[in-house]
C-alpha cells in the first residue's frame, strides 16, 4: 500500500519566486552572516580563500571539458601574495580577482562552443562513428593539458550523446537525420547550462562567489539561488504550486512523463503521458531551452495558464488545448509506503521511509509512520516490522527525533554541540512508546544525516537491529538554513555543529555500524562523508561541557544515560543479546543463497577503476545474474523472523 502517489520533479512548475536579487555590494554582509554561524571557519582565512578558488573553477567546469591547465594554474597554485590579494580585496568589498577568473571561464566556454560546432559538422559528414564507450571515464581527474586533449574530451561528450539518445546500439546505424537532431538538441542543452556563465552581470559574480565561499567552509555549507531554494523547500515540505505535470526533455522537445494525481492537469482529463508541449499562453516553446519552458509555466496560486500539446495517434498528430488554474498541491512521492508479508498466524510489515519530511500542515514522516503502523495493526496480527531507510538521506531533525521516539520513549535521542560549546539534549516530548515489537532497520552507505540519528539512537537503546552495509554515510553535522524561512531575503545552509549519540560519539565520517552486515551494491563504491570535499572532522565528547539545565553540567554520558532512561526497556537487552545468533544465522543463509552469492560476485568485481570507466549498459542477463529480487529486504525479513522465533522459544 502507498500513502500518496508517485511524484518527480514537479517543483519545476512552482509559483512565484521568493527572496531578492543580490549584487557584489551585498556579498560582505551575507558572508559575515554565514561566518557567524559556522562551526569552525569564522573568517575569510587563507585556507578558505585557497579553497574558494578551486571551487570557483570547479563550478564553471565540473566535467573538465572547458578549461586547460595553464589557464587556471596561476590561480590554483596558492601563492601567498595571490591569496593575500584575494583577502585584501574581499575585506574592501571587492571581487576583482574572481571577476577575472569568471572571465577566464567565459572565454573557455566560448572556445568550447566553437569546437563543438566544428566537431558536430565533422560527425554529420562522417560515414561511421568510432567510439568505445567502455573506455570513457565518468569524470576526468584534472583539466585538459592542451587544446588537443580538450577537443578530444568534447568529441567524446558528443559521441556519448549520440549513444544515449540514439535508438540503435550501433553508432553507424543511427541515421544522419537523427544524428543531426540529437546533436542539435545536445548543443542547445549545453548552451542552456553555459548561459549562466556568459555576459557581464553583477548578480552572476555575486552568486558564483557566494556559492564558492560556502562550499569552501565545509562539505555541507551551501548558498542557493531562489530557484534552487524553492526546489529544496518544496521537497522538504512536500508541497508546491503548479498544474501538476512532470516534463521530460528530449530531442523532440518537452513531453509529459507523468501527471500528478489530484493536480489540475490530471483532473482536466485532457492531458496524457507522452503529449508534447508546444505552447504556453500562446507562445511557441518548441525550440526554447528547457529552463525557459519551465520559467513560463511558473505562476502564483489560482493564476491561469493556457497550454497547447501535440499528441501522436497512429500516423496523425492532433492538437490539444487546455486552460488550467494553478493550485497548491501536496506532493506524495517520496512519502512513506508500506506492504506486508504473511508469517505464521499474522504478517510482517515492510515500511519504506525515504526522507524525513514535514510541511507543517499535517504531512510528516512521523505521522505517516504512525498511520502505517496503525493500519497494519488493524489488518491483523502485526508480528514485526522492517523499516527501509537505505535511500533516506535525511530531512528535518524534529521528524527524526519523533520517529526515534516512537521506539525510544524516555531517553535522549541526540546530543548537539554548537560552535560556542553549548550542548543541547533532544528527546521526543511525547514520551510514549508507539511500537514495542521486533524491528529491523535496513540501511546502506547512502543512509545519512537524520537517518543516522534514528539508527544510532535505537541501536544504542537496543530498540531495533540495524542491518545493511557495514556502515552508513557518516554525516554527523547539523546545519542552520534559511530555505524554509518565508521572510528570508537570501538562502543558504551553514554547518553550525555536530550531532552525538548518547555515548558521546559523533557519527561524522564514521557513520552508524550495522549490527548485521548484509551488503548492498553501494558497498562496492566510495559513498560517504569521508569521500566529500572539505568534510569536518570526527570527534567525541568526554563529558557535557555546557547545559542549560544545571543538572547536566559536567556529567559523564553514563550518568546522562541513567538520568534520561527513567525505566529499563525490555528490548534494551532482548534484541542486543540476540545479535550474535542472528548474525550467525544470516551469514549461513547468505553463504548458501545462490542468488546472493551471484550478487556478491558482481559487487566484488566492481573495482574502483571499473566504477569510473563503466559507461555502456550491459545485457540484463549479465547485469542481473542474481535476479531482480530485493535481496537485502528479503534477508532483513528473514532476520526479523529469527527475532520473532528466538523470542518465542528462548529466555532472551
C-alpha positions in Angstrom: 0.0 0.0 0.0 1.1 3.6 -0.6 0.5 6.7 1.4 0.1 9.1 -1.6 1.1 8.7 -5.2 4.3 8.9 -7.3 5.9 12.3 -7.9 9.0 13.5 -9.6 10.4 17.0 -10.4 7.0 18.8 -10.3 8.6 21.6 -8.2 9.8 23.0 -11.6 6.2 24.2 -12.1 6.1 26.0 -8.8 4.7 29.5 -8.2 6.4 32.8 -8.0 10.0 33.1 -6.7 10.8 34.4 -3.3 13.9 36.2 -1.9 15.6 39.2 -3.6 18.3 39.6 -6.2 21.8 40.3 -4.9 24.9 42.1 -6.2 28.5 42.3 -5.3 27.7 45.0 -2.8 25.6 42.5 -0.8 28.4 39.9 -0.6 30.2 41.1 2.6 27.1 41.2 4.8 25.9 37.8 3.6 29.4 36.3 4.0 29.7 37.7 7.6 26.3 36.2 8.4 27.5 32.7 7.2 30.8 33.0 9.1 29.0 33.9 12.3 27.1 30.6 12.2 29.8 28.3 11.0 31.2 25.7 13.5 34.8 26.2 12.5 35.5 28.9 9.9 34.8 32.3 11.2 36.6 34.5 8.6 37.9 34.6 5.1 41.2 33.0 6.0 44.0 31.9 3.7 42.6 28.3 3.8 39.1 29.4 2.9 40.5 31.7 0.1 42.6 28.9 -1.5 39.6 26.5 -1.3 37.3 29.1 -2.8 39.4 29.5 -6.0 39.4 25.7 -6.6 35.7 25.5 -6.0 35.1 28.6 -8.2 36.7 26.9 -11.2 35.1 23.5 -10.4 31.7 25.3 -10.6 32.5 26.6 -14.0 33.9 23.4 -15.3 32.8 20.4 -13.2 33.3 17.9 -16.0 36.7 19.3 -17.1 35.6 20.0 -20.7 36.2 23.7 -20.9 39.4 24.9 -19.1 43.0 24.0 -19.7 45.7 23.6 -17.0 47.8 26.6 -18.0 44.7 28.8 -17.8 44.0 28.0 -14.2 47.4 27.2 -12.9 48.3 30.7 -11.9 45.2 31.0 -9.8 45.3 27.5 -8.3 49.0 27.3 -7.1 48.1 29.0 -3.8 50.9 31.6 -3.8 50.8 33.7 -0.6 50.9 37.0 -2.5 47.9 36.0 -4.6 45.9 34.7 -1.6 46.8 37.9 0.3 45.4 39.9 -2.6 42.2 37.9 -2.6 41.7 38.5 1.1 42.5 42.2 0.9 40.0 42.7 -1.9 37.3 40.8 0.0 37.8 42.9 3.1 37.3 46.0 0.9 34.1 44.6 -0.6 35.8 43.9 -3.9 35.8 40.7 -6.0 38.1 41.8 -8.8 40.2 38.6 -8.9 37.0 36.5 -9.0 35.7 38.6 -11.8 38.9 38.0 -13.7 38.5 34.2 -13.1 34.9 34.4 -14.3 36.3 36.0 -17.5 38.7 33.1 -17.9 35.7 30.7 -17.7 33.6 32.7 -20.1 36.4 32.6 -22.8 36.9 28.9 -22.2 33.2 28.2 -22.7 33.1 30.3 -25.9 36.1 28.3 -27.2 34.3 25.0 -26.4 31.2 26.2 -28.2 33.2 26.9 -31.3 35.0 23.5 -31.1 31.6 21.8 -30.6 30.2 23.3 -33.7 33.3 22.1 -35.7 33.1 18.6 -34.3 29.3 18.4 -35.0 30.0 19.3 -38.6 32.6 16.5 -38.8 30.4 13.9 -37.2 27.5 14.7 -39.5 29.7 14.2 -42.6 31.4 11.0 -41.3 30.5 7.6 -42.8 31.0 6.0 -39.4 31.5 7.0 -35.8 34.3 5.1 -34.0 33.7 5.2 -30.3 34.3 2.7 -27.5 32.1 3.8 -24.6 33.5 1.2 -22.2 36.8 3.2 -22.1 35.2 6.6 -21.2 35.8 7.8 -17.7 32.8 9.0 -15.7 34.9 12.0 -14.8 38.3 13.5 -15.5 40.9 13.8 -12.8 42.1 17.3 -13.9 41.8 20.0 -16.5 42.9 19.2 -20.1 46.7 19.6 -20.8 46.2 21.3 -24.1 43.6 22.2 -26.8 44.1 18.8 -28.5 43.1 16.9 -25.3 40.2 19.4 -24.7 39.0 18.8 -28.3 39.0 15.0 -27.7 37.0 15.4 -24.5 34.4 17.4 -26.3 34.3 14.8 -29.1 33.6 12.1 -26.5 30.8 14.1 -25.0 29.1 14.3 -28.4 29.6 10.6 -29.0 28.1 9.8 -25.6 25.1 12.0 -26.5 24.6 10.0 -29.8 24.7 6.8 -27.9 22.4 8.0 -25.1 19.7 9.3 -27.4 20.2 7.0 -30.4 17.7 4.2 -30.9 20.3 1.8 -32.3 23.2 0.4 -30.2 25.5 0.6 -33.2 26.5 4.2 -33.9 26.9 3.5 -37.6 23.1 2.6 -37.7 22.0 6.0 -36.4 20.6 7.8 -39.4 22.1 11.1 -40.5 18.8 12.9 -39.7 18.6 11.5 -36.2 22.3 12.3 -35.6 21.6 15.9 -36.6 18.6 16.2 -34.3 20.5 14.5 -31.4 23.5 16.8 -31.7 21.4 19.9 -32.2 19.4 19.0 -29.0 22.6 18.3 -27.1 24.2 21.6 -28.2 21.1 23.5 -27.2 21.0 21.8 -23.8 24.7 22.6 -23.2 24.2 26.2 -24.2 21.4 26.4 -21.6 23.7 25.4 -18.9 26.5 27.6 -20.2 24.4 30.7 -20.4 24.6 31.3 -16.7 28.4 32.0 -17.0 28.2 34.2 -20.1 27.9 38.0 -20.3 28.5 40.8 -17.7 26.4 40.5 -14.6 27.0 41.9 -11.1 24.4 39.3 -9.8 26.2 36.4 -11.6 29.5 37.3 -10.0 28.0 37.7 -6.5 26.1 34.4 -6.6 29.1 32.5 -8.1 31.4 33.8 -5.4 29.0 33.1 -2.5 28.5 29.5 -3.8 32.3 29.0 -3.9 32.7 30.6 -0.5 30.0 28.5 1.1 31.3 25.2 -0.3 34.8 26.2 0.9 33.7 26.2 4.5 32.8 22.5 4.6 31.1 19.8 2.6 27.5 20.7 3.6 27.5 24.5 3.7 25.9 25.9 0.6 24.5 29.1 -0.9 21.4 28.8 -3.2 19.7 30.9 -5.9 16.0 31.5 -5.3 15.2 28.8 -7.9 17.3 26.2 -6.1 15.9 27.2 -2.7 12.4 26.8 -4.0 13.2 23.3 -5.2 14.6 22.3 -1.8 11.8 23.9 0.1 9.2 22.0 -2.0 11.0 18.7 -1.4 11.2 19.2 2.3 7.7 20.4 2.8 6.1 18.1 0.2 4.0 20.8 -1.4 4.2 23.1 -4.4 2.1 25.5 -6.5 1.6 24.4 -10.1 -0.5 22.5 -12.6 0.8 19.0 -11.6 2.7 17.8 -14.6 6.2 16.3 -14.9 8.1 17.2 -18.1 10.9 15.2 -19.7 13.3 17.0 -22.0 14.1 15.1 -25.2 15.4 15.7 -28.7 11.8 16.4 -29.9 11.0 18.9 -27.1 9.3 18.7 -23.7 7.0 15.8 -23.2 4.6 14.9 -20.4 6.2 12.0 -18.5 3.8 11.9 -15.6 0.6 13.5 -14.3 0.3 14.2 -10.5 -2.8 12.7 -9.1 -5.0 15.4 -7.7 -3.3 18.1 -9.8 -5.2 20.4 -12.3 -3.7 18.6 -15.3 -4.8 15.2 -14.1 -8.3 16.4 -13.1 -8.8 18.1 -16.5 -8.9 14.7 -18.2 -7.4 16.3 -21.4 -3.7 15.7 -21.0 -1.9 12.3 -21.4 1.5 11.0 -20.8 3.6 11.4 -24.0 1.9 14.7 -25.1 4.4 17.2 -26.4 4.1 20.7 -25.0 4.2 23.3 -27.9 2.6 26.5 -26.5 2.4 28.3 -23.1 0.0 31.2 -23.2 0.1 31.4 -27.0 3.9 31.5 -27.0 5.7 28.7 -29.0 8.1 26.8 -26.7 9.2 24.0 -29.1 12.6 25.5 -29.7 13.1 27.0 -26.3 15.7 25.9 -23.7 14.1 23.6 -21.1 14.8 26.2 -18.4 12.9 28.8 -20.4 9.9 26.5 -20.8 9.9 25.9 -17.0 10.0 29.6 -16.4 6.9 30.2 -18.5 5.0 27.6 -16.6 5.5 29.2 -13.2 2.9 31.4 -11.5 1.1 32.1 -8.3 -1.8 30.1 -6.8 -5.1 30.5 -8.7 -3.4 32.1 -11.7 -4.4 30.7 -15.1 -2.3 29.2 -17.8 -3.3 28.1 -21.3 -1.3 25.2 -22.8 -1.3 23.6 -26.2 0.0 20.0 -26.7 0.7 17.8 -29.7 -0.4 14.1 -29.4 0.5 11.5 -31.9 -2.2 9.0 -32.6 -1.1 6.4 -35.1 0.3 8.5 -38.0 -1.8 11.5 -37.1 -0.7 14.5 -35.0 -3.5 16.1 -33.0 -3.5 19.4 -31.2 -4.9 19.5 -27.6 -5.7 22.8 -26.0 -6.4 23.1 -22.3 -6.7 26.0 -19.8 -5.6 25.2 -16.2 -5.6 27.1 -12.9 -2.5 26.6 -10.8 -3.1 25.4 -7.2 -1.2 24.3 -4.2 -0.6 20.5 -4.4 0.7 18.2 -1.7 3.5 16.0 -3.1 3.0 12.4 -2.3 6.1 10.9 -4.0 8.9 10.1 -1.6 6.4 9.8 1.2 6.2 6.6 3.2 4.9 3.4 1.6 4.3 0.0 3.1 3.4 -3.6 2.3 3.0 -6.8 4.3 4.3 -10.3 4.1 2.5 -13.3 5.6 4.2 -15.0 8.6 2.7 -17.6 10.9 -0.7 -16.5 12.0 -0.1 -12.9 11.1 2.3 -10.9 8.9 5.4 -8.8 8.8 5.1 -5.1 7.9 7.7 -3.7 5.3 7.8 0.1 5.5 9.9 2.3 3.3 10.7 5.8 4.7 12.7 7.7 2.0 13.1 11.0 3.8 12.2 13.0 7.0 9.6 15.5 5.6 7.3 17.9 7.2 5.1 20.6 5.6 3.7 21.9 8.9 0.2 21.1 7.7 -0.2 17.5 8.9 2.0 15.8 6.3 5.1 14.5 8.0 7.3 11.4 8.2 6.3 10.7 11.9 2.6 11.0 11.3 2.8 8.8 8.1 4.8 6.2 10.1 2.2 6.1 12.8 -0.6 5.9 10.3 1.1 3.0 8.5 1.7 1.0 11.8 -1.9 1.7 12.9 -3.2 0.4 9.5 -1.1 -2.7 9.7 -2.3 -3.5 13.2 -5.9 -3.1 12.0 -5.3 -5.7 9.3 -4.3 -8.4 11.6 -1.5 -9.7 13.8 1.5 -7.5 13.1 4.4 -9.6 14.4 7.2 -7.2 13.5 8.3 -4.5 11.1 11.2 -3.8 8.7 11.9 -0.1 8.2 13.8 0.5 4.9 15.9 3.7 5.1 18.5 2.7 2.5 17.9 5.7 0.3 17.0 8.1 3.1 19.5 11.0 3.1 17.9 12.9 5.9 15.5 15.8 6.3 14.0 17.6 9.3 15.7 16.8 12.7 12.4 17.3 14.5 11.0 14.4 12.5 13.9 12.2 13.1 13.5 12.7 16.9 9.8 11.9 16.7 10.4 8.8 14.7 13.1 7.5 17.0 10.8 8.4 20.0 8.2 6.0 18.7 10.6 3.2 19.8 12.6 5.0 22.5 10.1 6.9 24.6 12.1 8.3 27.5 15.7 8.5 26.5 17.9 11.2 24.9 17.7 10.7 21.1 20.6 13.0 20.1 23.1 15.5 21.6 24.0 18.6 19.7 27.2 20.6 20.3 27.4 24.1 18.8 30.4 26.3 17.9 30.2 28.1 21.2 30.4 24.7 23.1 26.7 24.9 24.1 25.3 21.4 24.3 21.6 20.6 23.9 19.9 17.3 24.6 16.9 16.3 22.5 14.3 13.7 23.2 10.7 13.1 21.9 8.3 15.2 24.0 5.6 12.6 23.6 7.3 10.2 26.0 5.2 7.2 24.8 6.3 4.1 23.1 4.3 3.7 20.0 5.6 0.3 18.9 7.5 -2.2 21.1 7.6 -5.3 18.8 10.7 -6.5 17.0 12.1 -4.0 14.5 14.8 -4.3 11.8 16.1 -1.0 10.4 17.6 -1.5 6.9 20.4 0.9 6.0 23.1 1.4 3.4 26.0 3.7 2.7 23.5 6.2 1.3 21.6 6.4 4.7 22.6 9.8 6.0 22.1 12.6 8.5 18.7 12.4 10.2 18.6 8.7 9.3 21.8 8.1 11.2 20.4 9.9 14.2 17.5 7.5 14.2 19.6 4.4 13.5 22.2 5.2 16.2 19.6 6.1 18.8 17.5 2.9 18.5 20.8 0.9 18.2 22.1 2.4 21.5 18.9 1.7 23.3 18.6 -1.8 21.8 15.2 -1.0 20.3 16.0 -2.5 16.9 18.6 -4.4 15.0 20.5 -2.5 12.3 21.0 -4.4 9.0 22.7 -3.3 5.8 26.1 -2.1 4.6 29.0 -2.2 7.1 28.3 1.5 8.0 26.1 4.4 6.9 27.1 7.6 5.2 28.7 9.4 8.1 27.1 12.8 8.1 27.1 13.9 11.7 26.9 17.6 11.3 23.9 20.0 11.6 23.0 23.0 9.5 21.2 26.2 10.1 19.2 27.1 7.0 17.1 29.9 5.7 15.4 27.9 2.9 12.1 27.3 4.7 12.0 30.8 6.2 9.4 32.7 4.3 10.9 36.0 5.3 14.4 35.2 4.2 16.0 37.5 1.6 18.7 35.1 0.6 19.1 31.4 1.0 21.9 29.2 2.5 22.6 26.4 4.9 25.6 26.6 7.2 27.1 23.9 9.3 26.7 25.1 12.9 27.7 22.0 15.0 27.9 18.2 15.3 25.5 15.5 16.5 26.4 12.9 19.0 24.9 9.7 20.2 24.1 9.1 23.9 27.6 7.6 24.2 29.1 10.9 23.2 30.4 9.6 19.8 29.8 11.6 16.6 28.5 9.8 13.5 30.6 12.2 11.5 32.8 10.4 9.0 32.4 7.0 10.8 28.6 6.6 10.3 26.5 4.0 12.1 27.8 0.5 12.1 25.4 -2.3 11.2 24.7 -5.0 13.8 24.4 -7.5 10.9 26.2 -6.8 7.6 24.1 -7.5 4.5 25.9 -5.6 1.8 24.0 -3.6 -0.8 25.5 -2.7 -4.2 26.7 0.6 -2.7 29.3 -1.3 -0.7 31.4 -1.5 -3.9 31.6 2.3 -4.3 33.2 5.2 -2.5 30.0 6.6 -1.0 30.1 8.6 2.2 31.1 11.7 4.0 34.8 10.7 4.0 34.9 11.0 0.2 33.5 14.5 0.1 35.5 17.7 -0.4 36.3 19.5 2.8 34.4 17.4 5.4 34.6 18.4 9.0 36.5 16.0 11.3 35.1 13.3 13.5 35.3 13.8 17.3 33.9 12.5 20.6 32.7 14.3 23.7 34.2 13.2 27.0 31.5 14.9 29.1 28.9 17.6 28.8 30.7 20.9 28.7 27.6 23.2 29.0 24.0 22.6 29.6 21.1 25.0 30.1 19.9 22.8 33.0 22.4 22.7 35.8 21.8 19.0 36.4 23.7 18.4 33.1 26.8 20.4 33.9 30.0 18.3 33.6 28.1 15.0 33.9 29.5 11.9 32.2 27.4 10.3 29.5 26.9 7.2 31.5 25.3 9.5 34.1 23.3 11.2 31.5 22.0 7.9 30.1 20.8 6.9 33.6 19.3 10.3 34.1 17.1 10.2 31.0 16.5 6.4 30.7 13.9 6.6 33.5 13.0 3.0 33.1 14.6 -0.1 31.6 13.1 -1.2 28.3 12.9 -4.9 27.8 14.1 -4.5 24.3 17.2 -2.9 25.6 18.6 -6.3 26.4 16.5 -8.7 24.4 17.4 -7.8 20.8 21.0 -6.9 21.6 21.6 -10.3 23.2 20.2 -12.0 20.1 22.6 -10.3 17.7 25.4 -12.9 17.7 22.9 -15.7 16.9 21.0 -13.5 14.4 24.3 -12.7 12.7 25.4 -16.3 12.5 22.0 -17.4 11.1 22.2 -14.6 8.5 25.7 -15.5 7.4 24.8 -19.1 7.0 21.7 -18.2 4.8 23.7 -15.8 2.6 26.5 -18.3 2.1 24.1 -20.9 0.8 21.9 -18.4 -1.2 22.9 -18.8 -4.8 21.2 -15.5 -5.8 23.0 -13.6 -3.1 26.4 -15.2 -3.9 25.9 -14.2 -7.6 25.1 -10.7 -6.3 28.3 -10.7 -4.2 30.4 -11.7 -7.2 29.1 -8.7 -9.0 29.9 -6.5 -6.0 33.4 -7.9 -5.7 34.0 -7.5 -9.4 33.4 -3.7 -9.3 36.8 -2.2 -8.7 37.2 1.5 -8.1 38.7 1.9 -11.6 35.9 0.0 -13.3 33.3 2.1 -11.4 34.8 5.2 -13.0 35.0 3.9 -16.6 31.9 1.8 -16.9 29.5 3.7 -19.2 27.7 1.4 -21.6 24.8 -0.6 -20.1 25.2 -4.4 -20.1 22.7 -7.0 -21.1 20.1 -7.8 -18.5 21.3 -11.3 -18.0 24.8 -10.0 -17.3 23.6 -7.1 -15.3 21.3 -9.1 -13.0 22.9 -12.5 -12.6 21.3 -12.7 -9.2 17.7 -11.9 -10.4 15.8 -8.8 -9.7 14.6 -9.6 -6.2 15.4 -7.2 -3.3 17.9 -9.4 -1.7 18.6 -7.1 1.2 15.0 -6.7 2.1 14.5 -10.5 1.8 17.3 -11.1 4.3 16.0 -8.3 6.6 12.7 -10.1 6.7 14.5 -13.4 7.5 16.4 -11.8 10.3 13.1 -10.4 11.7 11.6 -13.8 11.6 14.5 -15.2 13.6 14.0 -12.4 16.2 10.3 -13.5 16.5 11.2 -17.2 16.8 14.0 -16.7 19.2 11.9 -14.5 21.4 9.1 -17.1 21.5 11.3 -20.2 22.3 14.2 -18.9 24.4 15.0 -17.0 27.6 16.2 -13.9 25.8 
